[in-house]
């Protein structure tokens, strides 16, 4: 699948403000500063579709982008940004959990993990929450260009090992780099393969 058009559609503070669930949706989420906006821009061939920033916590709303006029890419706020107040953290958490738990047109969520780091508790806890709530997800390790092959293998293997202490099998896993477009074809092909499985909500 080639992405011919990618446009911002709407930002929402709560699920009731999201577009009608008549198109399949693929959401992206991760710890703050994991490279989410850069990955989205790389996947869609749009330099500034998602706003990148060196300041974590820039994405504050549920952002829908319509792709090829046929499906939505959804940019969700990052989790784990320590400088947010408790009240804002709780508001963001409720917004994200409501969307993930109740969005009927959500096909899968891509959980972004920084490949440079050893397994982080907050990432593992979030993935466990997805499992408990039976929300389909895949994992995308980001920033491959900033780590050598040996360290990449060590970190990803440690992460897989941690998952297998709780899971019988691993989810689909992608390796990506916004800089050199690693993983782009694999992620887009994965999305394309599931588009036909979407049943419109009436």
C-alpha positions as CSV (number, residue, x, y, z in Angstrom):
1,X,0.0,0.0,0.0
2,X,1.3,3.4,-0.9
3,X,0.1,6.4,1.2
4,X,-1.2,9.0,-1.3
5,X,-2.9,11.3,1.1
6,X,-2.5,12.0,4.8
7,X,-4.3,14.9,6.4
8,X,-5.1,16.0,9.9
9,X,-8.8,15.4,10.7
10,X,-9.6,16.3,14.3
11,X,-8.3,16.6,17.8
12,X,-10.5,15.3,20.6
13,X,-10.4,15.6,24.4
14,X,-12.7,12.6,24.9
15,X,-14.0,9.7,22.9
16,X,-17.4,11.3,22.3
17,X,-15.7,14.0,20.2
18,X,-13.9,11.5,18.0
19,X,-15.1,10.9,14.4
20,X,-17.9,8.4,13.8
21,X,-16.5,4.9,13.9
22,X,-17.0,4.1,10.3
23,X,-13.4,3.7,9.3
24,X,-10.7,1.4,10.7
25,X,-8.3,3.1,13.1
26,X,-4.7,2.3,14.0
27,X,-3.4,4.1,17.1
28,X,0.2,4.9,18.1
29,X,1.3,5.4,21.7
30,X,4.4,5.3,23.8
31,X,6.4,6.8,26.6
32,X,7.0,10.5,26.2
33,X,9.9,11.3,23.8
34,X,10.0,7.8,22.3
35,X,9.9,9.2,18.8
36,X,6.2,8.8,18.0
37,X,5.7,11.9,15.9
38,X,8.8,11.2,13.9
39,X,7.7,7.7,13.2
40,X,4.2,8.9,12.1
41,X,5.7,11.4,9.8
42,X,8.0,8.8,8.3
43,X,5.2,6.3,7.8
44,X,3.0,8.9,6.0
45,X,5.8,10.6,4.0
46,X,4.8,13.9,5.6
47,X,7.5,15.9,7.3
48,X,5.2,17.8,9.6
49,X,2.0,15.8,9.8
50,X,2.6,15.1,13.5
51,X,4.3,17.9,15.3
52,X,7.7,16.9,16.7
53,X,9.2,18.5,19.7
54,X,12.3,18.0,22.0
55,X,9.9,18.7,24.9
56,X,8.1,15.6,26.1
57,X,4.3,15.7,26.6
58,X,3.6,17.8,23.5
59,X,0.7,15.6,22.3
60,X,-2.2,16.3,24.7
61,X,-5.2,15.2,22.7
62,X,-6.5,12.3,20.6
63,X,-5.4,13.3,17.2
64,X,-7.0,11.7,14.1
65,X,-5.3,11.8,10.7
66,X,-7.2,10.4,7.7
67,X,-5.0,8.3,5.4
68,X,-5.9,7.6,1.8
69,X,-9.5,8.7,2.7
70,X,-10.0,5.2,3.9
71,X,-8.5,4.8,7.4
72,X,-7.4,6.8,10.4
73,X,-4.0,7.0,12.0
74,X,-4.5,8.0,15.6
75,X,-1.8,9.8,17.6
76,X,-2.3,9.4,21.3
77,X,-0.7,11.3,24.2
78,X,2.5,9.7,25.6
79,X,2.5,8.2,29.1
80,X,5.0,8.5,31.9
81,X,5.9,12.2,31.6
82,X,7.0,13.0,35.2
83,X,6.7,16.8,35.0
84,X,2.9,16.7,34.6
85,X,0.7,17.5,37.5
86,X,-1.2,14.6,39.1
87,X,-4.6,16.0,38.0
88,X,-3.4,16.3,34.3
89,X,-1.9,12.8,34.5
90,X,-5.2,11.4,35.7
91,X,-7.1,13.3,33.0
92,X,-4.8,11.9,30.3
93,X,-5.0,8.4,31.7
94,X,-8.8,8.4,31.7
95,X,-8.9,9.8,28.1
96,X,-6.5,7.2,26.8
97,X,-8.1,4.3,28.7
98,X,-11.6,5.4,27.5
99,X,-10.5,5.5,23.9
100,X,-8.6,2.2,24.0
101,X,-11.3,0.3,25.9
102,X,-14.4,1.6,24.1
103,X,-13.4,2.7,20.6
104,X,-15.3,0.3,18.4
105,X,-13.3,1.0,15.2
106,X,-9.8,0.5,16.7
107,X,-8.1,-2.3,14.8
108,X,-4.8,-2.3,16.8
109,X,-2.5,-0.1,18.8
110,X,1.2,0.2,18.1
111,X,3.1,0.5,21.4
112,X,6.4,2.3,20.8
113,X,9.4,1.3,22.8
114,X,12.8,3.0,22.8
115,X,15.3,0.4,21.6
116,X,18.1,2.1,23.4
117,X,16.8,1.3,26.8
118,X,16.5,-1.9,28.9
119,X,12.9,-2.9,29.7
120,X,11.1,-0.1,31.5
121,X,8.5,-0.9,34.1
122,X,6.0,1.6,32.8
123,X,6.0,0.1,29.4
124,X,5.6,-3.4,30.7
125,X,2.7,-2.3,32.9
126,X,1.0,-0.6,30.0
127,X,1.3,-3.7,27.9
128,X,0.0,-5.8,30.7
129,X,-3.1,-3.5,31.0
130,X,-3.7,-3.9,27.2
131,X,-3.6,-7.7,27.7
132,X,-6.0,-7.7,30.7
133,X,-8.4,-5.6,28.7
134,X,-8.0,-7.7,25.6
135,X,-6.9,-4.8,23.4
136,X,-5.0,-5.9,20.3
137,X,-1.5,-4.4,20.0
138,X,1.8,-4.7,18.3
139,X,5.2,-3.4,19.5
140,X,7.5,-1.0,17.6
141,X,11.0,-0.6,18.8
142,X,12.1,2.9,17.7
143,X,15.4,4.7,17.1
144,X,17.4,1.8,15.6
145,X,19.8,4.2,14.0
146,X,21.0,5.4,17.5
147,X,22.1,2.0,18.8
148,X,24.5,-0.7,17.6
149,X,23.3,-4.2,16.6
150,X,24.7,-5.9,19.7
151,X,23.0,-3.6,22.1
152,X,19.8,-3.7,20.1
153,X,19.7,-7.5,20.3
154,X,20.4,-7.4,24.0
155,X,17.7,-4.9,24.8
156,X,15.0,-6.4,22.6
157,X,15.8,-9.9,23.9
158,X,15.5,-8.7,27.5
159,X,12.2,-7.1,26.6
160,X,10.8,-10.2,25.0
161,X,12.0,-12.3,28.0
162,X,10.1,-10.0,30.3
163,X,6.9,-10.3,28.2
164,X,7.2,-14.1,28.2
165,X,7.0,-14.2,32.0
166,X,3.4,-12.9,31.6
167,X,2.4,-14.0,28.1
168,X,2.3,-17.4,26.4
169,X,3.4,-15.9,23.1
170,X,4.8,-12.6,21.8
171,X,2.8,-10.0,19.9
172,X,3.9,-8.9,16.5
173,X,7.1,-6.9,16.8
174,X,8.6,-4.3,14.5
175,X,12.0,-2.6,14.4
176,X,12.0,1.0,13.2
177,X,14.0,4.1,12.5
178,X,12.4,7.4,11.5
179,X,15.8,8.5,10.1
180,X,16.5,5.7,7.7
181,X,12.9,4.4,7.3
182,X,13.6,1.0,8.7
183,X,10.3,-0.8,9.4
184,X,8.2,1.4,7.2
185,X,7.2,-1.2,4.7
186,X,6.6,-3.9,7.4
187,X,4.3,-1.6,9.4
188,X,2.4,-0.3,6.4
189,X,2.0,-3.8,5.0
190,X,0.7,-5.0,8.4
191,X,-1.9,-2.3,8.4
192,X,-2.9,-3.0,4.8
193,X,-3.4,-6.7,5.6
194,X,-6.0,-6.0,8.2
195,X,-8.0,-3.2,6.5
196,X,-10.3,-5.8,4.9
197,X,-11.1,-7.3,8.3
198,X,-12.8,-4.1,9.5
199,X,-16.6,-4.3,9.9
200,X,-18.2,-0.8,9.7
201,X,-20.1,0.2,12.8
202,X,-23.7,0.8,12.0
